[in-house]
Amino acid sequence: MTDAQIIAAIVDLLPVLIALAAAIYRYAGHRSPQAKQQLLSDLATTVVPAIEQSCTDMSGPHKKAAALGNMESILKSLHVSVPPELVDLSIEAAVHALNQSDAGIDPVLPDVPDTPVPVNGAS
């Protein structure tokens, strides 16, 4: 094989190798603990309000069971394995955040006054 043939083969295979590397990167990235934690948080903040809105006639334990079932089926369809305790905790965190927002409390930022606060003596 000549140098020109080797270079031509590399050029021909380069897009395939780049696509393969990207797929491996995405696969490995979705399997990391941080990615799973973010996925759980995102799912819980989607599923919990949906259950709250659509299942108004259900009690708290029944809503939680529905949220657990929904999240477990979504995770299974995505082929993501997560301990049930973490799913439960993410649902509890989403419920807490939802309750805080319903009470008018921002779970992330403190209350911001309606009137401007003078800085360095300026009014």
C-alpha positions as CSV (number, residue, x, y, z in Angstrom):
1,M,0.0,0.0,0.0
2,T,1.4,3.4,-1.0
3,D,1.4,6.5,1.0
4,A,-1.3,8.0,-1.2
5,Q,-3.6,4.9,-0.7
6,I,-3.1,5.2,3.1
7,I,-4.0,8.9,3.1
8,A,-7.0,8.2,0.9
9,A,-8.2,5.4,3.2
10,I,-7.8,7.7,6.3
11,V,-9.7,10.5,4.5
12,D,-12.5,8.1,3.6
13,L,-12.7,6.7,7.1
14,L,-12.4,10.0,9.0
15,P,-16.1,10.9,9.0
16,V,-17.0,7.4,10.2
17,L,-14.3,7.6,13.0
18,I,-15.6,11.1,14.0
19,A,-19.2,9.9,14.2
20,L,-18.1,6.8,16.2
21,A,-16.2,9.0,18.6
22,A,-19.1,11.3,19.0
23,A,-21.5,8.4,19.7
24,I,-19.1,6.9,22.3
25,Y,-18.8,10.3,23.9
26,R,-22.6,10.8,24.1
27,Y,-23.1,7.3,25.4
28,A,-20.5,7.7,28.1
29,G,-21.7,11.1,29.0
30,H,-25.3,10.0,29.5
31,R,-24.1,7.2,31.8
32,S,-22.1,9.4,34.1
33,P,-23.4,10.0,37.6
34,Q,-23.8,13.7,37.0
35,A,-25.8,13.1,33.8
36,K,-28.1,10.6,35.6
37,Q,-28.6,13.1,38.5
38,Q,-29.5,15.9,36.1
39,L,-31.8,13.6,34.2
40,L,-33.6,12.6,37.4
41,S,-34.0,16.2,38.4
42,D,-35.3,17.2,35.0
43,L,-37.7,14.2,34.9
44,A,-39.0,14.9,38.4
45,T,-39.6,18.6,37.8
46,T,-41.6,17.5,34.7
47,V,-43.5,14.5,36.1
48,V,-44.5,15.9,39.5
49,P,-46.3,19.0,38.3
50,A,-48.0,16.9,35.6
51,I,-49.3,14.5,38.2
52,E,-50.4,17.3,40.5
53,Q,-52.3,18.9,37.6
54,S,-53.9,15.7,36.2
55,C,-54.6,13.7,39.3
56,T,-56.4,16.3,41.5
57,D,-58.7,13.6,43.0
58,M,-55.8,11.4,44.2
59,S,-54.3,11.5,47.7
60,G,-50.6,12.2,48.3
61,P,-49.4,8.6,48.5
62,H,-51.3,7.7,45.3
63,K,-49.8,10.7,43.5
64,K,-46.3,9.7,44.6
65,A,-47.0,6.1,43.4
66,A,-48.1,7.5,40.0
67,A,-45.0,9.7,39.8
68,L,-42.7,6.8,40.7
69,G,-44.4,4.6,38.0
70,N,-44.1,7.3,35.4
71,M,-40.4,8.0,36.2
72,E,-39.5,4.4,36.3
73,S,-41.1,3.7,32.9
74,I,-39.4,6.7,31.4
75,L,-36.0,5.7,32.8
76,K,-36.6,2.1,31.6
77,S,-37.4,3.4,28.1
78,L,-34.2,5.4,28.1
79,H,-32.2,2.4,29.3
80,V,-31.0,4.3,32.3
81,S,-30.5,2.3,35.5
82,V,-31.0,4.3,38.7
83,P,-31.5,3.0,42.3
84,P,-35.2,3.4,43.4
85,E,-34.1,5.4,46.4
86,L,-32.7,8.2,44.1
87,V,-35.9,8.3,42.1
88,D,-37.8,8.6,45.3
89,L,-35.6,11.4,46.5
90,S,-35.8,13.3,43.3
91,I,-39.6,13.1,43.5
92,E,-39.5,14.4,47.1
93,A,-37.3,17.3,46.0
94,A,-39.6,18.2,43.1
95,V,-42.6,18.1,45.4
96,H,-40.8,20.3,47.9
97,A,-39.9,22.8,45.2
98,L,-43.4,22.8,43.8
99,N,-44.8,23.4,47.3
100,Q,-42.4,26.3,47.8
101,S,-43.3,27.9,44.5
102,D,-47.1,27.5,45.3
103,A,-46.4,29.3,48.6
104,G,-44.8,32.1,46.8
105,I,-41.3,31.2,48.0
106,D,-38.5,31.0,45.4
107,P,-36.5,27.9,46.3
108,V,-33.4,29.3,44.7
109,L,-33.4,33.1,45.1
110,P,-34.2,35.1,48.2
111,D,-37.0,37.6,48.1
112,V,-36.2,40.7,46.1
113,P,-37.7,44.0,47.4
114,D,-40.1,45.8,45.1
115,T,-38.4,49.2,45.6
116,P,-34.8,49.8,44.6
117,V,-32.3,49.7,47.5
118,P,-29.9,52.7,47.5
119,V,-26.3,51.7,46.9
120,N,-23.4,53.7,48.4
121,G,-25.6,56.5,49.7
122,A,-27.2,57.1,46.3
123,S,-31.0,57.5,46.2
